Amino acid sequence: MRNDINMICNKQKHDTASRKMNHRMADRRGAAHFFISHCHFSFLISHFSFIFLLLTSCARMGSPDGGWYDDTPPHVVDSSPEDKGVNVTAKKVVINFSEYIKLEDAQSKVIVSPPQIEMPEIKATGKKIIVELKDSLKSNTTYTIDFSDAISDNNEGNPMGNYTYSFSTGDHIDTLEVSGYCLNAQDLEPIKGILVGLYNTFEDSVFHKEPMMRVSRTNGDGRFTIKGVAAGTYRCFALQDADGDFVFGQKSEMIAFNHDSIKPTWKPDVRQDTIWRDSLHIADIMRVGYTHFLPDDVTLLCFQEPQTDRYLIKTERKDIDRLSLYFTYGNDTLPRLRGLNFDSDSAFVLEASQKKDTLVYWLTDTTLVNMDTLQIENSYLMTDTLGNLVWQTDTTEFIAKTSYAKRMKEKQKEFEKWQKEQEKKKKRNETYDSIPPIEHLHVKFSSSGQISPIDHIYMEAPEPLSRCDTAAVHLTSMVDSVEVSEPCELRQIGVRRYELMADWQPGKEFTLLIDSAAFQGIYGLTSDKIKQSVKVRTEEDYSFLSVQVSGVEKRSQVVVQLIEGQDKVTRQEKTDSTGVADFYYLKGGNYYMRAFVDLNGNGEWDTGVYDDDLQPEPVYYHPEKIDCKPKFEVSRQWNLTALPRYKQKPEAITKQKGEKQKQLRNRNLDRAKQMGKEYVREKTGVGM
């Protein structure tokens, strides 16, 4: 198109040069007069007026701007076999286009259905796309090749839009469609790129044994459309296919299933199509008839099964005083460690993670700490090829990253540095120390000085404690200028971690006193005297939120979670017998809400297991942000099922954003307007 315009411009330049000067000047004065009288031309002059203006101005001297843009998308000219052809036997498909095209990310965007076990060969060359199917064709079956939005022209990148090619090995084409959404069951995030497919049998074992009949893949919104579906009754599944066999064979594969039967159908319908004048202005809104395929709101909640296969990931001695073992999955039966170059009896203090998948063995003897290499026979339970737990024995060397000799050398350097500093102080007649300061056990506190009335204070030691004197912990407050002792309790919650509980009354200030040597570590260090102020904020510093939950069975235990930012849970409360969850002493701010039905009553969200016909615990989102201001009481009525799941999660906290739809650019209209404005400014001075 650009070449044609340039040819017209050259011819126009030749004709204009042959005219007499007075005619040319008259024409230009006429043109200037025309534009002056239409100073608001931006929304009044049609596209053709601008094009005529540019053609008549080709005789002007100046640099060419390259002519008109090619904003026309490619279109299909023909194909072999014919699109929607029947009784097809060829496995090679050739689709010819009106111009040179390119195919973007064919491996993930192009979906062939029924699914192909052996990957088809898909390539774009010149003005054609060639698809070679490797699997044998099934009889009386509709095949669809869904290119999505992967096709565009080669030069300008004009998108063709969603395009699907189909043919049938039988005497008719199946044209029904099934659409819906795939969401992560735990947080309702849209899942991009997961396979969704249909089975026409209701046997649960089919998901393990046979490939899906027809498949699609979700886009950035988690949206899928399965095309070329025959009339019948189906079940719908989702599968994050790790091994490419289109069946659920690995626990690590994310899946979704339900027992709802799907009967595809259709109806005539009308939709509104928006015609844009440019990127900001709407030219028209048209009502267009179309075929509405149903169902179009199938919602699949995807999950991973518990990864119960147990094996040892790694061992390490990152710090000289402890040995670490990392497993894929915890077990109540702990490993048995036997020292090969040392006596391992009473040599360890175990610090285990909550799930017992990370085990840290603290060395209780400094002699062992100073050994550069510890040889250990490690016997532990692991999963064999049949899925059973069996004993496995390894011999492991735990090697210190820094040798004992080097550590001693560095320690000596530090001592000598300290000595020199004291000698300098002595020469300057300053106060100095003759012996090194006593090293204490440093205990960390979770509180920075201010807490809420429902907070607890946590203390953590740098190593396991051999002694903790709870009688050395004192809590006091001032009442009428008199220091009063307050009851408190120090409770151990780990080998290094303790919890201080007390009646933290709003607006009250406490003093925490801990006597020296109250805590002693396994290497003999004791804590110094500790004094810390603890101030409890007043009730006016907080908001109160009450949530009345409905939409589920009254006996259901629901856990309501308050969320800040990107799905970060800041507080959670269980509903009472009336379905109410109360949040006391809530810090002011904006919150979102998530809830899950705690079916087993453990206070945690639990995933599903396919072979046990166990779905993940249901999760819901409140669609609106909640503003909780200090001193205010806020209440919400929340029907968990009022909206379908795919409409619940607020966009502000949705991490998986939908892909921006590719659109044709109307650059010629913008160019025509710009050229017209420049011509008017040149001849009239308007807009300058």
C-alpha positions, 0 to 999 in steps of 0.5 A: 500500500505504501508503494502505491501511495508513493507512485501517486505522489510522484505522478502528482509532483510531475503534474504540479510542476508543469502547471503555471505559477499563478494557478499553483498559487491560486490553488494553495491560497484556496487550500489555505482559505479552506483550512482557515474556515475549518479551524476545528478540523480534528473531529470534523474532516473525514479520513478521505479529506486528509488523504486528498490533502496529503496527495495534493501536497506531494509537490511541496519540497521536503523530506519524505516520511515513508508513506502510509502504514500497513495496518491490514492484518493477514487473512487466510487465502486457502488451505489444504485440506479445506478448513472444516473439510470432512472425510480427511485422511491427510496428516499434513495441513497447509494454510496459505495467507495473504502476506508473509506471516510469523508464528509466535511461541507455537509450542505453548500457544498452538493447541491440537485437539484431540491431544497428540502424544507425539508432538506435531511439527508446526512451522511458519514459512513465507506466506504459509503455516505447515502442521504435520501430525505424527499420531495416527488419525482417529476415525469419525473425529473432529480435529481442531488446531487452535492458533490463539493469537499467535499469528501476525504479519511479518513486517508490521506485526498486525495481529490476525486475532484468534484463529482456529482451523478444523477438519473431520475424519468423518462426515461432519464437523463437531462445533460445540464448545466448553469454556470456563476458568482454572484457579489455584484452589488455595488463593484463587489465582488464575492459572496460566498455561494449564491443560484442560480436557474432557472425558466422556466416561465417569470412571475415576481411574480414566484420569490415570490411564487414558489421555483426555479426549479434547483439550485446551490451554488457559490464557493469562486470565485462567480462561479456557475454551475447548473447541470441536466438542460433540454432543454428549455428557462429559467430565472436565479435568485440568492437568499441569502435564509434566511428562506430556502423556495427558494423564495424571501420573505424578503427584507433583502435577497440579490437577483439578477435578469434579463430578459435575456432568457437562452437556455442551449446547448453544443458543443465539445471542447478542453482544455489544462490540465497541468500535474505536475511533482511536485509542481514547475515543469510541466511534460506535457501539454495535449490537452483533448477533453470535452463537453463544456456546454453553457452559461458559463458566466451568470453574476448576480449582487446581491443587497439588497433592501432598508431596509425601515421597520422602528422601534426603535432599542435602546435609550441611555443616553451615555453622561449626556447632550444628549439623543440618539434615533436609528432607522432602517430607517429615516423619515422626520416626526420626533418623538414627545418627551414630558417630564413626570418629567420635562418641555420639552418645548424648552428643546432640540436641535436636531442633526440628521444624514444625513438619520435621522435614528440617532437622538441626542437630546441635553439638553439645560438646565443644570438643566436637565443635572444634573437630574439623570433620565429623563422620556419621552413619545416618539411618533414616526412612525414605520412599522406595520405587514402590512408594513404601517407606524403607530404611536407608543408611548413608555415611556422611562427612560433615566438614567445617567451612573454616578449620579449627586452626584458622578460627583460633588464628582469627580469635588470636588476632582479635585478642591482640587487637583488643590488647593494643587498644587497651595499651593505647588507652593506658598510655593516654591515662584513659580507663582501660581493661586488664582482662577481656570483657565477659562474653554473655548469652545474647537473648533477642526479644520480639517486642520493640517496646510497644505491643497490642493487648493481645500480643505475646512477647517471644524470647530467642536464645542463640543456642539451646539452653541448658538452664532457664530460671523462670523465677528470675523473670519479673514483670512490674507496673506502676500503680499510683506511683507505686511499683507493683508486681504483675503475674506472668508466665514464661513458657518454652515453645522450642529448644531456643524459644520462649513465650512470655504471657501476661495480662497486657492491659490497654494503655498500661506500661510494664517493666520486664526485669530478668536477673543475670544468669537467668539463662545458660546456653549449652556452651556455658555462656549465661545471660546478662541482666535484662531490663526492658520497658513494655508499653501497651497501646490504648484501645483508641489506637485500634479498630474493631472488625466483625464479620458475619459469614453466610453461604455455607452450612451453619455447622461449618467452621470457617477461618477468616483471614485479613490480608495486606498487600500481595496475599500476606495474611496478617490476622485470622480468626475462626467463626463462632457458633453463629458464624461471626468472626471478631477481630479485636485490637486491629491495627488501622489500615486497609484490608482484604478478606479471604476465608476457607472452610476448615473441614478437619478443624486443624486451623490450616488450609488443606489440599486435596487427594484425587484417589481419595476423592478429596477436594481441597478445602474451599477458599473464598475472597471478599471482593472489596477492600475494607477500610478499618480506621482507629477508634471505629467499629466496622462490620461486614455481612459476607455471603461466601458464595454470592459471586462465582469464584472466578469473580471474587478475588480483587484485582489489586491483590491478584498476582497473575494479571491477564494478558493485554489483548493484541489490537490492530493499530489505526496509525494511518488515521493518526498520520492523516490527522497529524499531516493535516495539522502540520499543513494548516500550521504551515499555511495559516499559522493556526496552532503555532 
